[in-house]
Amino acid sequence: MFRLWIYIVILSFFMMIGAVFADTISKDPNYIKDRGFGEVEIANYLKHEKHKHNYTIIKDPTGKFKYVENISPRKGDCGNHKSFGGKMGGQTDCNSDRLRLEVAMDKSLRTGKKAKEIWLSYYFYVPNTETNFKDKYLQPYITQMYGYNKKGGQDSGGYAPQISASISHGKLYVAGAYVIDENNLKGQWHKVEFNVRFSKDYDGFIKVYINDELKVDRSGFKTSNHDYVHFKYGTYNHKDFGYIYPEGYQFPSHTIYFAKFSIKKDRNKLLTSK
């Protein structure tokens, strides 16, 4: 009888472990196809550090999608890729107290003299757990679109105007506008759609739809000062000059799910439209 009990305990243990691993589909972001800009990579990790990140593609715990991208950086995680190609005095995420887990497009959008219009869209979900996004200092960018010049580099004239989405104090801010409040952010899926005309003239525009409702509509200004625009999504945290952080502070572990991220020329071609 005792042997039978031991057998049942061991079998249950391995079944439980197997179920956990079965939920992980891949650690390679290129498992997902048709994002619209070729292959992708995990940003700011050196090649030999790629195994350290905590990005996974998992079965959707909420049941809405077949699978989701699980962005779950752990406290202290970082890569040693030098910022801006080493033009920042050797700055890396590890030596500047940053916490980042971002998926970066391998290709960039060439803006140049001719304006370019794009649609960028995704779903995101912030799990409503006891510790997730409870730290007041945790205010990550979850989407970044920024300009750069291949010859001069990103640090040549800055990278503004930057178009981004971020979570701050329990709210979602997109392109400078507050679009989801703290009572509705967590525990539900949100659809985000950017429609941007990148232009060096005063005919650029930014439109942002949240859950199919137009929340941002700005036009008649320059949306590009550089030759290329780079795209990233996930979570990126850096210490803000406007805050005084506790001594030895590190950004905490946290989790965001993403689904159906894509960049297309037409809205009806987006993965969120299918």
C-alpha positions as CSV (number, residue, x, y, z in Angstrom):
1,M,0.0,0.0,0.0
2,F,2.9,2.3,0.9
3,R,4.6,1.6,-2.4
4,L,1.3,2.4,-4.3
5,W,1.0,5.7,-2.4
6,I,4.6,6.6,-3.3
7,Y,3.9,5.7,-7.0
8,I,0.8,7.9,-7.1
9,V,2.7,10.8,-5.5
10,I,5.6,10.5,-8.1
11,L,3.2,10.1,-11.0
12,S,1.2,13.2,-9.9
13,F,4.4,15.2,-9.6
14,F,5.5,14.4,-13.1
15,M,2.1,15.0,-14.5
16,M,2.0,18.4,-12.9
17,I,5.5,19.3,-14.2
18,G,4.5,18.1,-17.6
19,A,1.4,20.3,-17.6
20,V,3.6,23.4,-16.7
21,F,6.0,22.7,-19.6
22,A,3.2,21.9,-22.0
23,D,1.9,25.5,-21.5
24,T,5.2,26.9,-22.9
25,I,5.1,26.7,-26.7
26,S,8.4,28.4,-27.5
27,K,11.0,30.9,-26.3
28,D,11.7,32.1,-29.8
29,P,9.7,35.2,-30.8
30,N,10.0,34.2,-34.4
31,Y,7.6,31.3,-33.8
32,I,4.9,33.9,-34.5
33,K,4.7,34.7,-38.2
34,D,3.3,37.6,-40.3
35,R,4.0,40.5,-37.9
36,G,4.8,42.5,-41.0
37,F,8.4,43.5,-40.5
38,G,10.4,40.3,-41.0
39,E,12.2,38.6,-38.2
40,V,12.3,40.0,-34.6
41,E,14.7,39.7,-31.7
42,I,14.8,40.2,-27.9
43,A,16.2,43.7,-27.5
44,N,19.5,44.6,-25.7
45,Y,20.8,41.2,-25.0
46,L,24.1,40.0,-26.5
47,K,24.0,36.8,-28.6
48,H,25.4,34.6,-25.8
49,E,22.9,36.1,-23.3
50,K,19.8,35.3,-25.2
51,H,19.0,32.2,-23.1
52,K,18.7,34.4,-20.0
53,H,15.6,36.4,-20.9
54,N,12.2,35.4,-19.6
55,Y,10.2,35.8,-22.8
56,T,7.9,32.8,-23.7
57,I,5.0,32.0,-26.0
58,I,2.4,30.2,-23.9
59,K,-1.1,28.8,-24.2
60,D,-3.4,31.7,-23.4
61,P,-4.3,31.4,-19.6
62,T,-7.4,33.6,-20.2
63,G,-8.7,31.4,-23.0
64,K,-9.3,34.2,-25.5
65,F,-6.5,33.3,-27.9
66,K,-4.7,30.1,-28.9
67,Y,-1.4,31.5,-27.6
68,V,0.0,34.7,-26.2
69,E,3.4,36.3,-25.8
70,N,4.3,36.2,-22.1
71,I,6.4,39.2,-21.2
72,S,7.6,38.5,-17.7
73,P,10.9,40.3,-16.8
74,R,12.3,39.3,-13.5
75,K,13.8,41.7,-11.0
76,G,17.5,42.0,-11.9
77,D,17.2,40.7,-15.4
78,C,19.3,42.6,-17.9
79,G,21.5,42.4,-21.0
80,N,24.9,43.9,-21.8
81,H,24.3,45.2,-25.3
82,K,25.7,48.7,-25.5
83,S,23.2,51.4,-26.0
84,F,23.2,53.3,-29.3
85,G,26.0,51.1,-30.7
86,G,28.4,52.1,-27.9
87,K,28.0,55.8,-28.4
88,M,26.7,56.3,-24.8
89,G,30.0,55.6,-23.1
90,G,29.5,51.9,-22.7
91,Q,26.0,52.2,-21.1
92,T,24.1,48.9,-20.9
93,D,20.9,47.9,-19.2
94,C,22.9,46.1,-16.6
95,N,25.0,49.1,-15.6
96,S,22.2,51.6,-15.7
97,D,19.6,49.8,-13.5
98,R,17.1,49.3,-16.4
99,L,14.7,46.4,-16.6
100,R,13.7,45.5,-20.2
101,L,12.0,42.7,-22.0
102,E,11.1,44.0,-25.5
103,V,10.6,42.4,-28.9
104,A,12.3,44.5,-31.5
105,M,11.6,44.5,-35.2
106,D,14.7,43.4,-37.3
107,K,13.7,45.8,-40.0
108,S,13.0,49.6,-39.7
109,L,10.6,51.8,-41.6
110,R,12.5,54.1,-44.0
111,T,10.9,57.5,-43.9
112,G,13.3,59.7,-45.8
113,K,11.8,62.5,-47.9
114,K,8.6,60.6,-48.7
115,A,5.9,60.2,-46.0
116,K,4.9,56.7,-45.0
117,E,1.6,55.7,-43.4
118,I,1.4,52.5,-41.3
119,W,-1.0,50.7,-39.0
120,L,0.3,49.0,-35.8
121,S,-1.9,47.0,-33.6
122,Y,-2.0,44.4,-30.8
123,Y,-3.9,43.2,-27.8
124,F,-2.5,43.4,-24.3
125,Y,-3.5,42.0,-20.9
126,V,-2.2,42.9,-17.4
127,P,-2.9,40.0,-15.0
128,N,-4.7,41.2,-11.9
129,T,-2.5,39.5,-9.3
130,E,-1.6,40.7,-5.8
131,T,1.9,42.0,-6.7
132,N,1.6,42.7,-10.5
133,F,2.1,46.5,-11.1
134,K,1.7,47.5,-7.5
135,D,5.1,49.3,-7.3
136,K,4.6,53.0,-7.9
137,Y,8.0,53.3,-9.5
138,L,7.1,50.7,-12.2
139,Q,6.1,52.8,-15.2
140,P,7.1,50.9,-18.3
141,Y,6.9,51.8,-22.0
142,I,5.0,48.9,-23.6
143,T,5.3,50.3,-27.2
144,Q,8.0,52.4,-28.7
145,M,8.4,53.9,-32.2
146,Y,11.4,56.1,-32.4
147,G,13.5,57.7,-35.2
148,Y,17.2,57.4,-36.0
149,N,19.7,58.0,-38.7
150,K,21.9,55.1,-39.9
151,K,24.9,57.5,-40.5
152,G,24.5,59.8,-37.6
153,G,23.0,57.3,-35.2
154,Q,20.1,57.7,-32.8
155,D,22.0,60.1,-30.7
156,S,22.5,62.5,-33.6
157,G,19.8,65.1,-32.9
158,G,17.9,62.9,-30.5
159,Y,15.1,60.5,-31.6
160,A,12.0,62.7,-31.2
161,P,9.3,62.7,-31.9
162,Q,8.9,59.4,-30.1
163,I,5.4,57.8,-30.3
164,S,4.8,55.4,-27.5
165,A,2.4,53.7,-25.1
166,S,3.2,53.4,-21.4
167,I,1.6,52.2,-18.1
168,S,1.9,54.7,-15.3
169,H,0.1,54.7,-11.9
170,G,-2.2,52.0,-13.1
171,K,-3.3,53.9,-16.2
172,L,-2.4,53.5,-19.9
173,Y,-1.0,56.6,-21.7
174,V,-0.7,56.6,-25.5
175,A,0.9,59.4,-27.5
176,G,0.7,61.7,-24.5
177,A,-3.0,61.0,-23.8
178,Y,-4.6,59.0,-20.9
179,V,-6.8,56.4,-22.5
180,I,-7.5,53.6,-19.9
181,D,-8.0,54.3,-16.2
182,E,-6.8,52.3,-13.2
183,N,-10.2,50.7,-12.7
184,N,-10.2,49.0,-16.2
185,L,-6.6,48.3,-17.0
186,K,-6.1,45.0,-15.3
187,G,-7.7,41.7,-15.8
188,Q,-9.1,42.2,-19.3
189,W,-7.8,42.3,-22.9
190,H,-7.4,45.7,-24.6
191,K,-7.1,46.3,-28.3
192,V,-4.7,49.0,-29.3
193,E,-4.4,50.4,-32.9
194,F,-2.0,53.1,-34.1
195,N,-2.5,54.8,-37.4
196,V,0.5,57.0,-38.1
197,R,1.7,59.0,-41.0
198,F,5.4,59.5,-40.6
199,S,6.3,62.7,-42.3
200,K,9.1,65.4,-42.2
201,D,6.5,68.0,-43.3
202,Y,3.6,69.4,-41.4
203,D,1.2,66.9,-42.8
204,G,1.9,64.0,-40.4
205,F,-0.8,62.6,-38.1
206,I,-1.4,60.1,-35.2
207,K,-4.6,58.3,-34.6
208,V,-5.0,55.8,-31.8
209,Y,-8.0,53.5,-31.3
210,I,-8.5,51.7,-27.9
211,N,-11.0,48.9,-28.1
212,D,-12.2,50.3,-31.5
213,E,-12.9,53.8,-30.0
214,L,-10.8,56.7,-31.3
215,K,-9.0,58.2,-28.4
216,V,-6.1,60.2,-30.0
217,D,-6.5,62.3,-33.2
218,R,-3.6,64.7,-33.8
219,S,-2.7,66.1,-37.2
220,G,-0.7,68.8,-39.0
221,F,2.7,68.4,-37.5
222,K,6.0,66.7,-38.2
223,T,6.0,63.1,-37.1
224,S,9.6,62.3,-38.2
225,N,12.9,64.1,-38.0
226,H,15.0,61.1,-39.1
227,D,15.5,58.6,-41.9
228,Y,14.2,55.5,-40.2
229,V,11.7,54.5,-37.5
230,H,12.3,51.5,-35.3
231,F,9.5,49.5,-33.5
232,K,9.5,47.7,-30.2
233,Y,7.0,46.3,-27.7
234,G,7.0,44.6,-24.4
235,T,8.2,46.4,-21.2
236,Y,11.0,48.9,-20.8
237,N,11.8,50.6,-17.5
238,H,14.4,53.2,-16.7
239,K,14.9,55.5,-13.7
240,D,13.2,58.8,-14.3
241,F,15.1,62.0,-13.4
242,G,12.0,63.3,-11.8
243,Y,11.9,60.6,-9.0
244,I,14.0,59.9,-6.0
245,Y,14.4,56.1,-5.7
246,P,15.2,54.2,-2.5
247,E,18.8,53.3,-2.2
248,G,19.6,50.1,-4.2
249,Y,16.2,50.1,-5.8
250,Q,15.5,47.6,-8.6
251,F,12.4,47.5,-10.7
252,P,10.3,44.5,-9.7
253,S,9.2,41.4,-11.7
254,H,6.0,41.9,-13.5
255,T,3.9,40.4,-16.4
256,I,2.1,41.6,-19.5
257,Y,0.6,39.3,-22.2
258,F,0.5,40.4,-25.8
259,A,-1.4,38.9,-28.7
260,K,-1.6,39.4,-32.5
261,F,1.0,42.2,-32.7
262,S,1.5,43.3,-36.3
263,I,2.4,46.3,-38.5
264,K,0.7,46.7,-41.9
265,K,-0.1,49.3,-44.5
266,D,-3.8,48.6,-44.3
267,R,-6.0,48.2,-41.3
268,N,-7.8,45.2,-42.6
269,K,-4.6,43.3,-42.9
270,L,-3.7,43.6,-39.2
271,L,-3.7,40.4,-37.2
272,T,-6.1,42.1,-34.8
273,S,-8.5,42.5,-37.7
274,K,-8.6,38.7,-38.4
